[in-house]
C-alpha cells in the first residue's frame, strides 16, 4: 500500500492477520471511491467521453465548474488537473478542509445534513454564477451526495422552517428518496430548477450515493429534474406521522403547490446528467483484492431498515472456510437515544450481537465519506468476541454504537475522505 492510506489507524487496528486482510480490502474500496481515480476515465484534455456520448471541449470559449457535495473539492481538483477551468465554485461540508486551493475557486463550507446560512449564500452565488454565463460557454457540474443540504434556497419558507423539517425527516427513518422528495418541493433550486433557464451549455458528472443511482434523488436532482410531486411530499409527511410537527408555513407551500400543479407534467432534464461512479465501483475493487488473497467472495447490497439488513447479511454468511462476504449500500436507522451513533457502527454492533455463537470471524463496516452518523469515526471493525448481551442491548437502545466501539478501541478513523459512494462492509471467516 502506498503512503497515502485513507484508513489512518490501520496499524493499530490490524492486530491479527484476518483484520489486516479485512482492512486492506476496505482500503481498496475507499481508494476506488476517490475522484482522482474516477474522473480521468471520462475526462480528457479535449473531450468528455461517457459511454458513447462525447462532448468536444474546444468549441467553448470558456469552461467553468460548479461543484457541490462531499466530493466537490476533490472532484474539482481532479477535473482541473485535466481541463483548464477558468473559474468555479466549490461547496463542501463544514469541517472538511478543501483539497483545492487557489484564486480560481470560490469555496463555501456549509452545514450537512442540515442546511445553514452558508448553504443559502452558496446557492445565491451559484445562481448568480450561472446567470452570468454566455451561450458559447460550458459549465461542468460536479455533483455528489450531501449536496442537498450544502446548497439551500428555501421557497416561501424561512431557513429555520427548512431546518426543522430536515430534522424531523432525519430522525424519522425515511429513505433518502423520500427525504429529498420533500426537500425538492420546498426549494427554488432542487429538482432541476437550478439549470432551468441556463443560457450556456452544461453537463453534470455525478457520483451516486443513492440506491439505483436515481438522478432525481442524488443531491435532490438539482441539475436534473423532479420525478415526484407535491402530493408525494405530503404523503411522506403523513406516512411518518410528521404532519402535526411540521410548521404550518411548510404545509401551506405544499398544499398550494398541490393545487396549482397539474400532476402529469414530467419535467425533462435541461442538461445531460451522467453517473460516473457508484457503490459498485468500490465493491468490485474490494472483490478483486479479496480474491487475490485467496478468499471465496460473495458480494451483496443492502438498503433500508438496519434490522432487515442484518438479517440479510446473516443469511449470506458462508459456511465455507476462507470466505469473504462483501456488502455495500446504505441502511436507515431510527435514532432512539442521544448517543454517538452512526449506521455503520450500529450495523457492526448488531452483527456482533447476532454472531456470538458462531465460529470466529471479522466484521467491519464504514461510510465511504469517512463520517459515520454524528460520530467522528468512519465505522468499526471487530472480531465476534464474547460480549455481555445486556451491555450490547443498552448501547443499541441509546443509539450509542460509536462509544461501544471506542471502549473496544475498534473504531475506524479516516476523517473526511472528500468522496461519498455510500457504505462498504465485510465479513471475513
N, C-alpha and C positions, 0 to 999 in steps of 0.2 A: 504494500500500500504506500502511496506517495505521502509526502509530508503533510499535505493539506487535508487531513482527515476531518470529516464532519462530526463524527462522534468524538467529543472532547475527552470524555473519561473512559475511553476504550481500554487502556491498560489496567485501570483499577477494576473494571467490570470483567475483563477477560481472565478470570482466575481459574478457569478449567478449559480443557480442550474444546468441549462442547460449546461453552459460552463464547469462546474465541471464534469458532466457526459461525455461530449464530450472529455475532456482531459483525463479522466480515461480510456475511450475506446481507445484513441490514445496511451496512455502509455502501455496498454496491447499489442497493435500491435508492439510497439518498443521492449518490453521485449521478445516477441516471436522471434524477429529477432536476439537476442543475441546468438552468437556461443555456449556459455556455456549452453544454453537451447536446442541446436540442436545437437552438436557433440556427447554427451552421448547416443543419440538414436541409433547411428550406430557404435560407437567405444567402445569396451570392452577391459579390460587389455590383453586378449589373442587372440582377433579376431576383425576383422571389418566385420560387417554384414549389407548388404544393400539389401533390398527386399529378394531374395532367394540366393544372392551371398555372399559367405563367404571367407575371407582370414585369414588363421591361422597365427598368428604373431610369434609363437615360432620357425618357420622354418627358420627365417632370423637371420644372425649373428648380424646385427645391423639395427636399424631403424632411419631414418633421416627425417627431414621435410623441405620443401621449400614452403614458403607461400608468395603470393603477392596479393595485392588488399586492399580495405579499411578495410577489416575484418582480414587481415593477422595476426596481433598480437594477437587478441582475439581468433581467430581460433587455433593458435599455443598454446596459453595458455590453452585452453580447451582440446586440444589433449594431451599436455604434462602432464596434470593432471591425465590422464588415462593410457597413454602408455609412458614408459621411452624412450624419444627421445635422441639419442646420441648427435647430434647437428644439427643445421639447420640455415636457412636464413629467415629473415622476411623483406618484402619490403612494407612499408606503405607510405601514403601521407605526404608531408612536413606539419609541423604544428600539426600533430597528434602525441601525445606522446605515445610511445609504452607501452602497458599494461603488456608486459612480459619483465622481466629483466634477467640478468644472463649471465655468460660467455658462455653458450652453444650456444647462438643465436647471429648471426651477423645481426645487424639491419640497414637497409637503409631507409632514408626518401627522397623519390624523388617526383618530381612535378606531380600534377594532376590538370586539364585534359591535360596539355601539358607536354611532356617529358623534362627532363633536363640532365645535365652531370651525375648526380647521377643515373638516370634511366639507363644510358649506363653502368656505373660502376657496378650497381647491376646486370644487365643482364650478364656482363662478369663473375662476381663472381658465379652466378647461373650456368652458362655453365661449368665453371671450377669444381664446386662442384659436378655436375652430372657426369662429365668425370672421376672423381676420385673414383666413387663408384664401388665396385666389384659385381660380379653376384649373390652372396648369400646375398646381402643387399637389403633393401627396402627403397625407398623414397616415403613418403606420401606428395603429392602436395596439398596445401590448397589454393583454387582459389576463389577470389571474385571480384566483379565489381570494376573497376578503375585500374585493373591490366595492361591494355593495355598501359597506359601511364607511369606506375611505372617501368616497365621493357621495355627498348627500345634498339634495336640493328639494327640501320638503315642499309639497304643493298645497297651498292654502291652509297649512297647519304649522304650528311652531316646531322648532327643533326639539324642544322638550317633549312635545307630544310624540314626535317620531321616536325619540329615545325610549319613552315609556312603552310604546308598542313593541319596539325591538326587544326590550327587557322581558315583556310578557311572553313573546314568542320564543325567546332563548330558553326560558325555563319550562316551556310547555311540553317539550319533546316533539315539536313539529319538525317535519323534514325540511331540508334546505330549499326544496322546490316550493313548499307551502309558505315558508318564511319569506322567500323572495317574491312570491305572488302578491303577498300583502304589501311588501315594500314597493313593488313596481307601481302599485295603484295609489301610492301616497307621494309619488315623486315626479319632478318635472323632467328628469333625465333618463330614468330607468326604462327598460323595455324598448330600447331603440330611439327614444325621444332625443337623446343627445346628438345623434347624427342625422336627424330627420331633414333638416334644412341646410345641410352642408353644401357649400359650393364647390369645394375642392374634391379630389379623389381620395378614397380611403380604403384601407384594408385592415382587418383585425386578426391578430395572431393570438390565439387563446390557449392557455394552459388550464385544463379542466380539473375542477375539484368537485365535480357533480356526477352522480350516477348516470350512466348512459350519455355522458357528455352533452346534456341538454343545454344548448347555447342560450336559450332564453332564461335559464336559471343561473348560469355562471356569472358572477358579479351582476346579477339581476338583468342580464341581457342588455346592458347599457348601450352597446354598439350593434345590437342585433334587432330583436323585435319582441313583441309580447304575445305569447300564445294563450294567455289567461285573461279572465275578465274581472270586472268589478264584483260580479256575483260570486265568482270563485273566492275572491278575497274575503267577502262577508261570510261565506260558508266556512272558511277556515277558522275565522274567529269564533264562529258558533261551534264548530267541531271540538275545539279545545276549551270551550266554555270561557272564552275571554271577553265576550261582548260587554258583560257587566263592568269589567275592569278597564275597558277601553275609553279614552277621552271622547266626549260627545262630538267634538270638532272632527275627529278622525272618522267616526261613524257617518257624520254628515257628508264628508267628502266622498266616502264610498257609496252612500245611498244616492247622492247627486249623480255620481258617475254612472251608477247602475241605470238610473232613469234616462240619462242623456245619451247613453251609448247603445248603438244597435249591436247586439251581442254577436252578430255574424261576421263583422269585419275582421278579416285576418290581416293584420298589418304585415307587409313584407319587408324583409331587411333592405335597407338602403345601400349598405356596403357588404362586401363579402367577408364573412367570418369563418376562420378555419381553426379547428382544434389541432394544435401541433404537438400536444403531449397529454397523456393521461396516466392514471394509476397503473395501467397495464405495462407501460414502459418500465416502471420500477419492478413490477413482478417478473417480467421477462428477464431482466438483468439479474435479479436475485436467483431465478431458476437456473440460469447459466452457471453462476458461481457455485450454487449448491450441488449441481450435477458434477461440476469439475472436482468437487470434494468427495464425490462418491456416494452422495445421498440419493435415495429414491424420492423423487419430488412430486408433490401434488400441489396445484395452486387453486385458489378459490377466492371469490369476492363476497363480502358481507355488507349488507346495508340495513338500516332501520334499527329497531329496538335491540338494545345490547344483550338482553337475556336470551332473545331469539338467536342472536349472532353466536353467543356462547354455545348454545345447543348445537347449532350447525357445525361449529368448529369441532366440538367434542365428537360428533358423529363421523367426522372426517379424519380423526386421528388414526393413523395406520398401526396395525399390529406388527408390521414388518420391522426387522432390525434396520438401523441406519435410515430411518425415514425422516423426511422433512416436509412439513406442511407449511406452505407459504400462503398467507391471506392478505387481502387488501380491501379497500373500500372505506366506509365510514359509518360508524354506528351513531344512534341517537340515545342520549342519556337524559332521564328526567332527574333534575337536580333536587335531591331530597334534603341534604343538610348544608351546613355552612363551611364544609371542609375544603381542602385543597384538592380538587378532583382533576378530571381530565379523562376523556373517554378511553384513551389507550391504557392508562394506568388502571382504570377500573376494569377494563377487559382482562388485563393480565391477572388482577386480583380475583376476578370471578372465575377465571380458568384455573388459577391456583387452588381455589376453594373446591372446584369440581374434579380435580385430578389428584386429590390427597391419597387415594387408594391405588392409583395407577403406577406402572413402572416409571423409573427415573426419566425425566425429560426436561428440556429447557423451553421456557415460554417467554416470548417477547413481543412487544407491540409499540409502535411510535408514530407520531404525526410527522409527515414529511416537512411541515412548516417549522418544526422544532419547538413549538409551544403547545403543550397539551392542556386544553381547557384553561383554567385560571391558575395553572401551576407554572413554575419556571423550567419545567423539565419537558423533554420530548416524549418520554414514555418510560417503560420499565422492562427489566429482564430478570428472570428468576428461575431457579430450579423448583420442581414441585416438592419442596421440603415440607415436613410436617409443621403445620401451624395450627394453633388453637382455633377451632371453628367459631367460638363466640367472639374472639378478637376480630376475626375477618368480618363477621356479620356487623359488628359495631362500626368498623371503619366504612363499610359499604353503606350502612344506614345514614352515616353522616357525610356521604359523598367525599370521603377523605382518603382516597386511594394513594394520592401523592405522598401524604405523610406516612402512610403504612410502609411504602417502599423506601422512604427516607430512613426510617428506623432500620430497614434491612440493608441500607446502602445499595439499593438496586435501581435507582432512577437513572435513566439515560439522559446525558446532557449534551445538547448541540448548540444551544442558543438559537436566535433567529437564523434559519437556513436560507432565507431570501428565495424560497420557492414554495410550492404548495400543490402536491398531487395526492391529496387525501392521506390515508393511513396505510402503514405496512406492518406485517407481523409474521412471526414464525413459531412453529413448534418443532423442536428437534428431538429425535429419540435415538 
